[in-house]
Amino acid sequence: MRFLYIVRSSQTDLHPTPALMEAMGKLADREFKAGRMIETGGLLPPDTGAEVRISDGKLQIIDGPFVEAKEFIGGYAVFELRDKEEAVAMAKEFMQLHVDYMPGWNGVCEVRAFAAPPGTSPELVCDVQQRG
C-alpha cells in the first residue's frame, strides 16, 4: 500500500539541526535503496505560498502567511509499505530522530493511505503506479 507522511508543527521558529538532517538523510537513503520510499521533500514556509479557496460558491486566492494557521506542513514523504502497522512503525522511527537530534521540537507525522479507485484493490493500484 502507498502511504503519505505529512510532517507538521506549530513551531515556526525552529529549523532542523544539522545532526537531524544527517540522520534523516541516512534514513531516507536506506529506505530509497530498499524500495520503500518513493519520494520525499521539505516545504518552504507558508508565507511563500497561497491558498485557493471556495467559500459560498466563490473562489478566493489568499497569499501566505495564513493568519488562522496554527500549524504548518514542513515536509512530506511517500512510502510503499505492506500495511498500516508497518507505516506507523516507520513514522515512529522517523519521529524518534526528532526526539534524539532536535530536543524541544514538537510536531506530528500524519500517516495517510492513498485511496484506491472504486472497485480496485489498493494492492492493484500500487502495482500499477509502480509500473508507471
Secondary structure, 3 states (H helix, E strand, C coil): CEEEEEEEECCCCCCCCHHHHHHHHHHHHHHHHHCCEEEEEECCCHHHCEEEEEECCEEEEEECCCCCCCCEEEEEEEEECCCHHHHHHHHHHHHHHHHHHCCCCCCEEEEEECCCCCCCCHHHHHHHHHHC
